[in-house]
Amino acid sequence: MTATNPTPTPEPLLVDLRTAARLLSVSVRTLWSMTTDGRLPHVKIGARRLLRMTDLRAYVDAAARPAQEGGAQ
């Protein structure tokens, strides 16, 4: 018997607001606000508002704060 290597499932290019909210640990309402006020870019396909995974990662990277030097005070 030969071993088979399962093909990894590719990451989706777009996710809906519910999925993105779960990934970011925020509410769908918060994400809706972030897309309507321009803080988070989105793609509209029909009535659906979708978010690119690359934009979600970029948002998290930009929101990350570097650790303060000298420890917590």
N, C-alpha and C positions, 0 to 999 in steps of 0.2 A: 504494500500500500504506500502511495506517495503522499507526502505532506502537501497540503494546499495552503497557500497564503491568501487569506481573505483580503480582498481589495478594500482599502479604507474608504469610507463614505466621504465624499468631498464636502467641505463646508459650503453651506448655501451662500449665494451672492446677496440675496435679499431675505429679510425676515419681516414678519408683520409686527405691529405695535405690541401685541400681547407677548410674543416671543421675546422681543427686544426688552420689554419691561421686565420680564422674568430674568433675563441675562444681566440687566443692570440693577436689579433689586429696587425698582421704582414702580409706581403705579402707571397704568396705561394713560390715565388722565395727565400725569406729569409729562410723559413722553409726547402726548398730543400737544400740550402747551409748548414743549421744547421745539417741536417741528413747526408749529404755526408762527412762533416768534423768531424763527431762524437760527436758534441755537444749535439745532441738529438737522442737517440736510436730509431730505427724503425724496423718494421717487413715487409718483402717483401713477398707478396703472388702473384705469377705470376709477372706481370709487375707493380703491384700496390705497392706503398710505403705507409704503414699505421703506425699510431702512437698510442701507448697505452695511454689511459686517465691517468693512474697512472704516466706515464713518463712525460706527460704534466704538471700535478700537481707538481711533484717533481722538474721539471725545474723552474716553477714559484716560488716555495718555496725557491729554492736555489738562485734565482736571486733577491729575495726580500731583500732590505737593511733595517736594523733596523733604527728606527728614531734616529737622533743625539740628544744627551743630551744637554740641555741648550738652545734649540730653534734654529730657523733659524738665520743665520747671513748674 
